[in-house]
Structure formats: C-alpha cells, structure tokens
Amino acid sequence: MREEYEIYEQSLPWILEAGEIIKKRIQEHTEIKRKSSHSDVVTEVDREIESFLVSKISEHFPEHNIVGEENVGNRVSSSPYLWIIDPIDGTSNFINRKKDFAISVAFCERDRGIFGIIYDVMAGKLYRAHTGSGAFLNDVELNAAGTDGSLENELMAINAPWGSMEEMKRWEHFFKLGTQVRGVRNYGATTMELSDLATGVLGGYVQYYVNSWDYAAGRVILEELGYKFSDLNGDAIDRVYCGGILAASESLHQQIVQSLKESSKEIK
C-alpha cells in the first residue's frame, strides 16, 4: 500500500535524528540503572531515544499501537498497526564499548511485517527494508539469501546463557551445534548479529531467549531477503513472540533444526 510506504519514508529521518542525539550524548556521563540483573541495564539515553521516537509516532499516528523495550509510551488500541521499538539494542556495548549497538524500529499490521529499520549509529550503517521493495544497507541493495550451504562452512551467532554449570548443561545442544560450524561469533546485540546475517557475514542466528523488540526490525529485513525465522523447533512465530529463535537461509535453517533436535535427544 502506498500509504504504508509513505510511513516508512517518513520514519527514516526520525531514526537518523535519534542517532544524532546518541552521538552527542555518548561521551557524556549517563545514569545507569539495573533492570533484572547487573548485566541487564538501562541508561537515561535509552529512555530519551525511546521517548523521542514515541513522540514522533504519537504526533503523526496517535491511533497506532506501540511496544517499546523501556515502556516509555507503550499503548494498546483498536488499530491494526503496531510499532516495535528498541531505542538502543546493545546497551552494555553502548556503555562500555561506545559502539556495536543500534536503534531498531519495526512496523507491522497485525502479524504482517511492513518495514524494519536498524541503525548502527556509530558505524553509520542504516539497514532497512519495506516488504516487497527490497532490503538495503544505506543505498546499496542487499543480496537475497543463498539456496544452499553447509554448517561446516559457516560462521554463526549462537547465544546460550551463562550461568551455573547445571543451567548451562540444559543448553548443551547449543554447544554441540557450535562444534559443527566453522566458528561462533557473538556481539552482545541481536541487531548486530542479524545485520551480519543480512550481509552474508554470518550464516545463521540462534538465540536461547530474545524479546520481540530485539529482533522485530531485523526479521522484516531478513524475510525480505528470503531468510526464515522460527522458534528453536522450526515452528512459526508471531511478531511479538518472545523466546528462543532461529534465523537462517532455508537450507541452513533445516540443518540447524535437525542438529538441535538430534543433540537434544542425545543429551536426554
């Protein structure tokens, strides 16, 4: 629909402007608060960016639903449209590394992804896709997912929890998967890993638990390129699903699901 594409075009400058705010604030002292644990934190900049984006959406589309990580302006309405926002995915990277974090915004109609935008602020990389119109990194169109491939030739992002030995034992099938691929890369931000999947740097993404705002924009981009998203069993997920997820090309997706299932049986 033309109206939906216009919303996509309208939102791009908002995200670039939000990035400029982050660039100005990143060297300043910022208040850091714990959420669920010492490794799950939020800064005043996270809240400032989410508030900025929510204000833009509310000004132009007051009837739309909003789900944001920091719950600055979350709302539920009768509209079929939903914005899913992560103001800074990779907050610990933002605090400690001053890079490798991104703004993530997805726009959906019920369970239909319309567009997704990921902005790697410090690298100046804008990943974006409007369904049916192609996926881009800045102004360069990205290539579609390959139709073949083997696990042993791929780098993958495989994220298992760090905890007690007993807890980690539950995820031994993840570590077995890691022995079947060429190598494992973890960046501490779902958006960074999904962006590398979109450019072909990584062959797959496996995560034991993730929230919808972490992957929603990346999912739209990757599905536009022909990648498959699912839960860890290979089953379909909706746009606000939270839990374990898997993203890869069709061929690699099947291989990963099979590996996880076989390893789980062996462990049991």
Backbone bond lengths (Angstrom), bond angles and torsions (degrees), N, CA, C in turn:
res aa  C-N    CA-C-N  psi(-1)  N-CA   C-N-CA  omega(-1)  CA-C   N-CA-C  phi
1 M - - - 1.465 - - 1.530 110.21 -
2 R 1.327 116.56 137.14 1.458 121.16 -178.91 1.527 111.48 -60.06
3 E 1.326 116.92 -39.33 1.472 120.25 -178.21 1.526 110.53 -61.65
4 E 1.330 117.26 -39.83 1.458 120.54 -179.65 1.532 110.87 -68.08
5 Y 1.329 117.45 -37.40 1.459 119.90 177.57 1.529 110.39 -65.97
6 E 1.314 117.59 -35.84 1.466 121.30 177.51 1.526 111.10 -64.93
7 I 1.334 116.98 -36.50 1.469 120.43 176.14 1.532 109.39 -63.86
8 Y 1.309 116.06 -42.71 1.477 122.19 176.34 1.530 110.50 -56.48
9 E 1.318 117.39 -50.65 1.464 121.11 -179.82 1.522 111.63 -64.25
10 Q 1.323 116.47 -36.37 1.460 120.94 -179.25 1.522 111.91 -67.80
11 S 1.324 116.95 -33.81 1.464 120.79 -175.00 1.528 113.24 -78.98
12 L 1.334 117.97 -23.21 1.465 120.14 -177.21 1.530 112.76 -58.27
13 P 1.335 120.25 -46.77 1.473 119.37 178.05 1.528 113.22 -63.60
14 W 1.319 117.75 -29.99 1.463 119.91 177.71 1.533 110.21 -61.65
15 I 1.322 115.58 -43.60 1.458 120.25 -176.72 1.529 110.74 -70.51
16 L 1.313 116.90 -38.02 1.466 119.70 175.75 1.528 110.74 -64.97
17 E 1.322 116.87 -39.19 1.459 120.36 177.32 1.524 111.20 -65.48
18 A 1.322 116.43 -40.13 1.463 120.37 176.35 1.529 110.18 -60.63
19 G 1.322 116.65 -38.30 1.456 120.37 176.96 1.517 112.60 -62.42
20 E 1.318 116.99 -37.95 1.465 120.58 177.66 1.524 111.14 -64.92
21 I 1.311 116.62 -36.40 1.472 120.50 176.67 1.527 109.48 -62.35
22 I 1.323 116.20 -44.32 1.463 120.10 179.88 1.528 110.70 -62.35
23 K 1.319 117.57 -43.72 1.467 120.85 -179.73 1.525 111.64 -59.12
24 K 1.314 117.18 -36.30 1.463 121.20 178.73 1.524 111.59 -73.57
25 R 1.328 115.88 -32.68 1.466 120.35 -173.95 1.523 113.83 -90.18
26 I 1.336 118.05 -16.25 1.455 119.99 -168.72 1.527 113.18 -66.25
27 Q 1.306 118.49 -29.13 1.459 120.85 -180.00 1.525 112.86 -90.21
28 E 1.306 117.05 -4.97 1.466 121.25 179.26 1.525 110.70 -85.44
29 H 1.304 115.68 158.09 1.462 119.67 173.07 1.522 108.62 -66.66
30 T 1.308 116.22 132.21 1.457 120.03 179.58 1.521 110.42 -130.19
31 E 1.294 116.08 140.47 1.461 121.27 179.84 1.529 109.32 -71.89
32 I 1.330 115.42 133.65 1.456 121.74 -179.63 1.522 108.77 -117.17
33 K 1.320 116.47 130.06 1.464 120.97 178.92 1.519 109.87 -123.82
34 R 1.325 115.27 145.16 1.456 120.45 173.68 1.522 109.70 -78.18
35 K 1.348 114.86 148.21 1.463 119.85 170.86 1.532 107.57 -108.53
36 S 1.310 117.87 -95.23 1.467 119.33 -177.71 1.532 113.25 -84.78
37 S 1.358 116.89 -22.68 1.466 120.25 -177.79 1.521 109.32 -161.84
38 H 1.353 116.04 179.20 1.459 120.21 179.49 1.523 112.24 -65.48
39 S 1.341 117.18 -22.83 1.467 120.32 179.96 1.529 112.46 -96.75
40 D 1.311 117.03 -3.42 1.471 122.13 177.99 1.521 107.16 -112.54
41 V 1.335 115.88 96.48 1.458 120.25 -170.71 1.525 111.16 -125.69
42 V 1.320 113.98 164.32 1.460 121.28 176.74 1.523 107.85 -139.07
43 T 1.323 117.59 147.01 1.451 121.76 176.55 1.521 109.49 -115.39
44 E 1.324 114.97 167.36 1.458 118.79 177.04 1.529 110.98 -66.11
45 V 1.348 117.26 -22.10 1.459 120.12 178.08 1.527 110.30 -72.03
46 D 1.344 117.54 -39.09 1.469 120.19 174.00 1.527 110.03 -52.31
47 R 1.318 115.09 -49.44 1.472 120.33 -176.66 1.538 110.96 -68.17
48 E 1.315 116.06 -37.10 1.465 120.05 179.99 1.537 110.91 -64.55
49 I 1.325 116.11 -43.00 1.469 119.84 -179.05 1.527 110.69 -69.24
50 E 1.313 116.93 -42.33 1.470 118.70 178.33 1.521 110.54 -63.53
51 S 1.321 116.96 -40.95 1.467 120.82 178.23 1.523 110.76 -61.95
52 F 1.326 116.94 -40.84 1.464 121.35 178.61 1.527 110.96 -61.01
53 L 1.340 116.70 -47.28 1.461 120.57 -178.42 1.529 111.39 -67.86
54 V 1.318 116.58 -40.56 1.465 120.48 178.29 1.523 110.62 -62.56
55 S 1.326 116.74 -39.12 1.472 119.99 -179.97 1.530 110.96 -64.17
56 K 1.339 116.91 -38.91 1.466 120.68 178.06 1.530 110.68 -65.09
57 I 1.328 115.75 -46.01 1.466 119.96 179.60 1.519 110.75 -63.14
58 S 1.316 116.31 -44.43 1.466 120.94 -177.18 1.522 111.80 -65.74
59 E 1.312 116.14 -35.07 1.461 120.38 178.97 1.528 111.38 -65.05
60 H 1.320 116.64 -41.08 1.465 120.68 -173.59 1.531 113.45 -98.67
61 F 1.330 116.25 -28.55 1.466 120.12 -176.18 1.533 110.12 -137.26
62 P 1.316 117.22 66.44 1.461 121.15 -173.29 1.521 114.27 -63.77
63 E 1.321 116.87 -17.24 1.462 119.90 -177.69 1.528 112.69 -89.39
64 H 1.328 118.49 -10.90 1.466 120.72 -174.71 1.524 112.12 -75.56
65 N 1.318 115.67 148.62 1.466 122.42 173.38 1.526 109.89 -74.98
66 I 1.332 115.49 149.26 1.466 121.08 178.66 1.523 109.46 -136.74
67 V 1.338 115.68 132.02 1.462 122.14 169.54 1.520 107.03 -125.29
68 G 1.326 116.98 115.72 1.459 121.99 177.89 1.514 109.96 -123.11
69 E 1.317 116.42 149.50 1.469 119.60 -176.84 1.524 112.31 -57.12
70 E 1.340 117.24 -40.52 1.459 119.92 -174.31 1.520 113.51 -90.86
71 N 1.342 116.95 2.45 1.468 121.70 175.92 1.525 112.02 55.12
72 V 1.332 116.06 38.45 1.462 120.54 179.94 1.525 111.08 -71.62
73 G 1.323 115.76 -41.30 1.470 118.63 -178.34 1.512 111.92 -143.60
74 N 1.328 116.67 34.34 1.462 119.90 -179.78 1.514 110.68 -59.04
75 R 1.317 116.49 139.68 1.457 119.19 177.25 1.523 110.53 -153.00
76 V 1.320 113.98 152.92 1.458 122.57 178.49 1.517 107.77 -119.94
77 S 1.333 115.39 129.64 1.458 120.13 179.38 1.525 109.26 -137.80
78 S 1.299 116.81 -176.53 1.462 121.61 178.70 1.529 112.13 -83.86
79 S 1.332 117.49 -4.34 1.468 120.84 179.31 1.527 110.44 -65.16
80 P 1.329 118.52 145.23 1.473 120.71 175.53 1.528 112.48 -78.24
81 Y 1.342 116.97 -9.30 1.460 120.63 -174.35 1.524 111.87 -92.52
82 L 1.340 115.11 141.90 1.461 122.14 -177.00 1.518 110.46 -138.68
83 W 1.338 115.70 130.35 1.464 122.90 171.11 1.527 107.71 -100.38
84 I 1.336 116.37 134.50 1.462 122.10 177.18 1.523 107.51 -120.71
85 I 1.328 116.22 118.99 1.471 121.10 -168.22 1.526 111.50 -124.46
86 D 1.320 115.52 133.10 1.460 121.89 164.28 1.531 105.97 -122.11
87 P 1.334 118.55 108.37 1.468 120.19 -174.20 1.518 113.31 -65.75
88 I 1.339 116.58 -37.67 1.460 121.33 174.29 1.520 107.23 -142.88
89 D 1.318 117.04 102.06 1.460 119.95 173.34 1.521 107.09 -87.68
90 G 1.326 115.27 120.32 1.461 120.32 -174.31 1.521 110.10 100.72
91 T 1.329 116.58 45.96 1.471 120.45 -176.90 1.529 111.95 -60.45
92 S 1.333 117.25 -38.34 1.471 118.85 178.54 1.523 111.28 -63.93
93 N 1.334 117.51 -36.10 1.470 120.50 174.41 1.522 110.57 -65.35
94 F 1.326 116.51 -40.59 1.461 121.35 176.96 1.533 110.69 -58.25
95 I 1.324 116.74 -41.99 1.466 121.26 -177.45 1.527 111.21 -74.02
96 N 1.316 116.33 -49.59 1.461 120.54 -170.08 1.525 114.63 -92.39
97 R 1.337 117.11 -35.67 1.462 120.37 -173.12 1.523 113.72 -105.97
98 K 1.339 115.94 -18.63 1.470 121.42 -177.89 1.531 112.07 61.54
99 K 1.318 116.97 23.65 1.464 122.39 176.50 1.529 108.33 -164.70
100 D 1.321 116.64 -179.17 1.476 122.73 178.80 1.524 112.73 60.96
101 F 1.321 114.95 44.53 1.462 122.29 172.57 1.522 107.34 -139.54
102 A 1.321 116.78 165.18 1.463 118.42 -175.45 1.521 111.48 -152.91
103 I 1.326 115.01 155.57 1.458 123.10 167.64 1.528 106.78 -87.46
104 S 1.323 116.45 136.03 1.462 120.73 -178.17 1.526 109.75 -130.61
105 V 1.333 115.79 124.64 1.471 121.08 -179.86 1.526 108.78 -136.16
106 A 1.328 115.71 126.11 1.464 121.73 174.92 1.518 109.31 -121.69
107 F 1.327 115.44 150.80 1.466 122.07 179.32 1.523 108.07 -131.07
108 C 1.322 116.52 126.80 1.460 121.81 -173.75 1.524 110.81 -133.13
109 E 1.318 114.71 156.92 1.454 121.67 167.21 1.525 106.25 -115.89
110 R 1.322 115.80 106.22 1.459 121.35 -172.08 1.535 108.47 51.71
111 D 1.341 118.56 -116.24 1.466 118.82 -177.04 1.527 112.80 -100.62
112 R 1.328 116.27 16.73 1.466 121.03 178.91 1.519 109.80 -103.25
113 G 1.321 116.10 118.16 1.455 119.54 176.26 1.522 110.33 -74.80
114 I 1.327 117.06 127.31 1.467 121.55 -177.91 1.528 110.80 -100.43
115 F 1.334 116.86 -52.46 1.463 118.50 173.35 1.513 110.73 -150.03
116 G 1.328 114.36 157.43 1.456 121.67 176.97 1.517 109.52 -137.92
117 I 1.333 116.01 139.48 1.462 121.67 -179.42 1.530 108.79 -134.73
118 I 1.321 116.08 127.59 1.458 122.70 174.04 1.528 107.29 -122.60
119 Y 1.325 116.33 126.44 1.461 119.96 179.93 1.516 109.50 -118.44
120 D 1.339 115.76 106.38 1.461 122.94 172.53 1.529 105.86 -77.63
121 V 1.317 115.24 94.51 1.467 122.15 -165.60 1.520 112.52 -60.02
122 M 1.315 117.64 -52.58 1.460 120.29 -171.87 1.532 112.26 -73.94
123 A 1.336 117.17 -24.47 1.462 120.48 177.35 1.530 111.68 -90.73
124 G 1.321 117.07 -8.72 1.460 120.50 -179.73 1.515 113.35 67.35
125 K 1.330 117.05 30.56 1.458 121.60 -178.24 1.531 110.17 -105.38
126 L 1.315 116.03 119.06 1.464 122.08 179.76 1.526 108.64 -109.51
127 Y 1.322 115.55 106.50 1.459 122.21 176.37 1.527 107.35 -93.99
128 R 1.323 116.66 133.43 1.458 118.31 -174.64 1.516 111.13 -156.45
129 A 1.332 114.93 151.25 1.459 119.92 175.62 1.512 109.24 -155.56
130 H 1.310 115.18 136.91 1.458 122.80 166.60 1.526 105.48 -111.23
131 T 1.338 116.28 126.27 1.455 120.40 -174.29 1.528 111.58 -54.46
132 G 1.323 114.66 124.38 1.451 120.98 -179.71 1.515 114.40 91.31
133 S 1.352 116.81 -4.76 1.468 120.28 -176.79 1.523 112.99 -118.14
134 G 1.333 117.22 7.56 1.456 120.33 179.25 1.516 112.54 93.31
135 A 1.327 115.88 164.41 1.463 123.26 177.69 1.519 108.89 -119.03
136 F 1.334 116.33 143.75 1.458 120.56 -171.79 1.529 111.47 -137.11
137 L 1.318 115.16 149.50 1.453 123.33 164.18 1.514 105.94 -111.36
138 N 1.327 116.12 110.95 1.460 122.19 -167.84 1.536 107.52 53.29
139 D 1.321 119.36 -117.80 1.468 119.45 -178.51 1.524 113.18 -105.53
140 V 1.320 116.84 11.10 1.468 120.94 -178.71 1.523 109.37 -101.70
141 E 1.339 116.15 124.68 1.459 119.32 -179.84 1.527 109.92 -72.49
142 L 1.331 114.84 136.41 1.462 120.82 -179.06 1.521 110.64 -84.90
143 N 1.340 115.25 153.48 1.457 120.80 -179.32 1.522 111.02 -83.25
144 A 1.313 115.56 149.94 1.458 121.10 178.44 1.524 110.57 -67.49
145 A 1.321 115.55 158.42 1.462 120.94 178.73 1.522 110.78 -61.44
146 G 1.319 116.05 145.33 1.456 120.38 177.04 1.522 111.36 -69.15
147 T 1.315 116.00 159.35 1.458 120.55 -177.57 1.519 112.80 -98.27
148 D 1.330 116.99 -6.39 1.460 119.91 178.01 1.519 108.80 -136.35
149 G 1.307 117.01 -175.15 1.454 121.07 -178.60 1.516 109.78 142.15
150 S 1.322 115.41 155.58 1.450 121.45 -179.59 1.520 109.12 -129.02
151 L 1.326 117.17 141.08 1.459 121.35 -178.15 1.524 111.68 -53.37
152 E 1.314 117.50 -40.08 1.468 120.55 -173.96 1.522 112.51 -66.10
153 N 1.329 117.59 -14.25 1.463 120.93 179.92 1.522 113.74 -102.26
154 E 1.319 117.47 4.73 1.462 120.87 -171.50 1.522 113.55 -114.46
155 L 1.327 114.73 144.37 1.462 121.36 162.28 1.520 107.09 -86.29
156 M 1.327 116.87 140.85 1.455 120.38 -179.50 1.516 111.07 -137.25
157 A 1.312 115.42 151.97 1.461 121.54 169.05 1.520 106.93 -92.47
158 I 1.318 116.50 117.11 1.472 121.95 179.16 1.519 106.65 -126.68
159 N 1.323 116.34 115.13 1.457 121.59 -174.32 1.520 110.53 -114.25
160 A 1.319 115.92 110.76 1.460 122.83 174.90 1.528 108.17 -115.72
161 P 1.327 117.71 155.82 1.472 118.78 -176.79 1.521 112.60 -73.26
162 W 1.321 115.55 144.50 1.455 121.64 170.10 1.518 107.06 -94.88
163 G 1.323 116.63 124.79 1.463 120.42 -178.26 1.508 109.40 -166.08
164 S 1.319 115.63 -147.78 1.457 120.47 177.97 1.520 109.54 -69.05
165 M 1.328 117.08 160.86 1.456 120.90 178.50 1.518 110.50 -60.64
166 E 1.320 116.56 -34.84 1.467 120.49 179.18 1.528 110.59 -64.67
167 E 1.346 115.56 -43.57 1.461 119.27 179.23 1.521 111.01 -65.97
168 M 1.323 117.06 -42.72 1.454 120.55 -178.93 1.529 111.67 -66.63
169 K 1.327 116.65 -28.29 1.465 120.89 178.02 1.520 110.41 -61.82
170 R 1.333 117.32 -32.96 1.461 121.66 179.20 1.524 111.72 -63.11
171 W 1.340 116.44 -22.39 1.467 121.12 -175.97 1.524 111.97 -110.75
172 E 1.324 114.62 25.65 1.462 118.76 -178.31 1.526 111.61 -61.72
173 H 1.337 117.42 -28.56 1.467 119.50 179.42 1.529 111.29 -65.53
174 F 1.356 117.24 -26.38 1.466 120.22 174.16 1.522 110.47 -67.03
175 F 1.335 116.01 -43.49 1.452 120.05 -178.68 1.531 110.99 -68.58
176 K 1.321 116.84 -32.70 1.468 120.00 175.19 1.522 110.46 -65.33
177 L 1.333 116.34 -40.25 1.459 119.88 175.94 1.528 109.95 -58.99
178 G 1.322 116.65 -38.79 1.453 121.32 179.89 1.517 113.37 -61.40
179 T 1.327 117.67 -27.96 1.467 120.46 179.00 1.525 111.87 -78.73
180 Q 1.336 116.79 -13.41 1.470 120.54 -177.31 1.531 112.73 -93.66
181 V 1.325 117.20 -9.05 1.461 120.31 -178.22 1.526 109.70 -107.46
182 R 1.316 116.10 169.61 1.472 120.41 -178.64 1.525 111.29 -67.20
183 G 1.317 116.26 -36.03 1.459 120.15 179.70 1.507 111.21 -173.59
184 V 1.328 115.73 163.02 1.466 122.63 -179.13 1.523 108.68 -118.27
185 R 1.328 116.38 134.58 1.454 122.35 178.48 1.533 109.13 -127.92
186 N 1.334 115.65 132.21 1.463 121.18 177.72 1.520 109.20 -130.25
187 Y 1.331 116.89 131.52 1.459 121.77 -174.81 1.522 113.93 -113.88
188 G 1.332 117.47 -3.73 1.455 119.04 179.43 1.512 113.75 76.81
189 A 1.318 117.47 16.30 1.464 121.70 178.07 1.527 108.15 -156.95
190 T 1.310 116.08 120.49 1.463 120.99 -179.92 1.519 111.58 -56.49
191 T 1.332 117.12 -41.80 1.466 120.40 -178.38 1.519 111.92 -60.01
192 M 1.323 117.39 -38.79 1.464 120.93 179.98 1.525 110.59 -65.16
193 E 1.322 116.18 -41.03 1.458 120.26 -178.26 1.529 111.41 -71.42
194 L 1.329 116.68 -40.90 1.463 119.73 177.90 1.534 111.14 -67.93
195 S 1.318 117.35 -33.28 1.465 120.65 176.73 1.521 110.86 -65.65
196 D 1.327 117.04 -39.31 1.461 120.49 176.55 1.518 111.35 -67.93
197 L 1.309 116.95 -31.17 1.462 120.01 173.97 1.529 110.08 -66.45
198 A 1.329 116.43 -41.00 1.468 121.21 -179.19 1.529 111.99 -63.60
199 T 1.322 117.54 -31.34 1.470 120.90 -179.45 1.523 112.49 -94.67
200 G 1.335 117.42 1.42 1.454 120.83 177.56 1.507 114.93 83.93
201 V 1.339 118.04 5.10 1.465 121.02 178.56 1.523 109.94 -70.16
202 L 1.336 116.26 -38.14 1.457 122.06 174.63 1.521 109.07 -109.73
203 G 1.321 115.87 154.21 1.453 120.84 179.21 1.513 114.03 -98.07
204 G 1.336 116.94 -17.18 1.456 119.04 -178.96 1.512 111.82 -167.65
205 Y 1.314 115.47 164.44 1.470 122.52 -179.40 1.525 108.00 -135.46
206 V 1.334 115.93 126.02 1.458 122.18 178.72 1.525 107.70 -131.71
207 Q 1.317 116.94 127.94 1.459 121.75 -174.86 1.524 109.13 -138.24
208 Y 1.327 116.32 130.98 1.468 119.51 -175.69 1.526 112.01 -70.92
209 Y 1.349 117.55 -30.72 1.467 120.44 175.98 1.526 108.88 -158.30
210 V 1.326 115.35 133.22 1.457 120.34 179.34 1.520 108.67 -149.21
211 N 1.327 116.24 149.98 1.460 121.85 177.47 1.525 110.51 -92.88
212 S 1.310 116.56 158.32 1.461 121.13 -174.38 1.529 112.36 -59.74
213 W 1.339 117.80 -37.53 1.469 119.57 -177.00 1.529 112.03 -67.98
214 D 1.346 117.09 -21.39 1.468 119.65 178.98 1.528 111.96 -72.71
215 Y 1.333 117.12 -36.80 1.462 119.36 -171.47 1.526 114.22 -114.46
216 A 1.340 119.31 -8.47 1.473 121.41 -169.90 1.527 112.83 -57.26
217 A 1.325 117.59 -47.52 1.470 120.20 -179.39 1.521 111.25 -68.88
218 G 1.331 116.13 -44.04 1.455 120.06 178.43 1.514 112.31 -60.79
219 R 1.318 116.37 -33.93 1.460 119.88 179.25 1.530 111.26 -63.61
220 V 1.330 117.00 -44.46 1.471 119.92 179.29 1.521 110.17 -61.27
221 I 1.327 116.66 -44.16 1.461 120.98 -179.99 1.527 110.98 -61.56
222 L 1.316 116.00 -47.54 1.461 119.95 -175.98 1.522 112.34 -70.99
223 E 1.306 117.44 -37.43 1.467 119.02 177.60 1.525 110.99 -66.31
224 E 1.323 116.78 -31.97 1.459 119.67 175.11 1.537 110.78 -63.62
225 L 1.323 116.19 -27.99 1.464 121.82 179.98 1.533 112.48 -90.43
226 G 1.327 117.18 -1.61 1.453 120.40 177.48 1.509 115.61 96.25
227 Y 1.338 117.77 9.17 1.459 120.56 176.78 1.528 110.12 -79.63
228 K 1.317 115.45 157.00 1.461 121.27 -178.44 1.520 110.30 -109.59
229 F 1.321 116.14 133.70 1.461 124.02 175.33 1.521 108.82 -110.17
230 S 1.336 117.05 142.16 1.459 120.36 177.00 1.522 109.11 -161.95
231 D 1.337 115.46 177.60 1.452 118.49 167.50 1.531 107.41 -79.68
232 L 1.323 117.04 -175.79 1.466 120.01 -173.27 1.524 112.90 -72.69
233 N 1.338 117.15 -13.73 1.458 121.32 175.93 1.519 112.16 -90.36
234 G 1.335 116.59 -2.86 1.455 120.60 -177.89 1.509 113.70 89.43
235 D 1.340 117.39 8.07 1.461 121.38 -177.78 1.529 111.27 -89.74
236 A 1.339 115.92 154.28 1.466 122.04 -177.90 1.523 111.25 -63.88
237 I 1.326 115.93 148.70 1.464 122.32 176.68 1.522 109.00 -126.98
238 D 1.344 116.17 153.21 1.461 119.24 176.90 1.520 109.97 -88.17
239 R 1.334 116.56 -178.00 1.470 120.87 -172.16 1.533 113.44 -74.22
240 V 1.321 117.38 -19.60 1.468 119.48 -178.72 1.527 111.30 -113.36
241 Y 1.307 116.69 16.47 1.462 122.08 177.92 1.528 110.65 -60.41
242 C 1.316 116.45 139.74 1.459 122.89 172.44 1.526 108.31 -125.95
243 G 1.316 117.36 131.11 1.456 121.63 -178.28 1.510 110.46 153.60
244 G 1.314 116.68 -159.08 1.452 121.07 179.02 1.520 110.85 -73.93
245 I 1.328 116.29 137.55 1.469 119.22 178.98 1.522 111.55 -135.91
246 L 1.324 113.06 160.32 1.451 122.78 -179.34 1.518 107.86 -139.39
247 A 1.340 116.47 132.66 1.465 121.44 177.14 1.521 108.85 -136.12
248 A 1.331 115.75 131.05 1.465 120.97 -179.95 1.522 108.41 -170.86
249 S 1.321 116.41 171.31 1.457 120.20 171.95 1.524 108.52 -63.23
250 E 1.327 116.77 162.63 1.466 121.16 -175.49 1.527 111.34 -54.32
251 S 1.325 116.93 -47.64 1.461 121.17 -177.60 1.522 111.98 -64.01
252 L 1.326 116.65 -49.91 1.467 120.06 -178.93 1.526 111.19 -68.23
253 H 1.327 116.79 -33.94 1.460 120.58 178.17 1.532 110.05 -57.25
254 Q 1.315 117.05 -46.10 1.466 121.32 179.55 1.519 111.29 -62.68
255 Q 1.324 116.91 -40.95 1.461 120.67 179.72 1.525 111.34 -65.67
256 I 1.335 117.15 -39.90 1.467 121.03 -179.26 1.518 110.70 -67.48
257 V 1.329 117.19 -45.75 1.468 120.76 178.34 1.526 109.81 -57.82
258 Q 1.326 116.37 -45.18 1.464 120.50 -179.55 1.522 111.33 -62.31
259 S 1.326 116.79 -42.72 1.464 121.11 179.40 1.524 111.35 -61.82
260 L 1.331 116.29 -46.50 1.465 120.21 -178.84 1.528 111.17 -63.57
261 K 1.328 116.83 -39.83 1.465 120.17 -179.75 1.528 111.31 -67.76
262 E 1.324 116.44 -44.29 1.470 119.87 -179.06 1.527 110.97 -65.69
263 S 1.329 116.64 -41.74 1.469 120.40 -179.52 1.516 110.57 -66.29
264 S 1.336 117.70 -37.36 1.464 121.57 179.27 1.518 110.49 -63.12
265 K 1.329 116.70 -39.58 1.472 120.70 178.49 1.517 110.69 -65.68
266 E 1.338 116.72 -40.86 1.450 120.79 -179.85 1.525 111.32 -64.09
267 I 1.325 115.86 -40.32 1.475 120.76 -178.40 1.510 110.72 -66.61
268 K 1.354 116.35 -40.59 1.464 120.78 179.98 1.515 110.50 -67.45
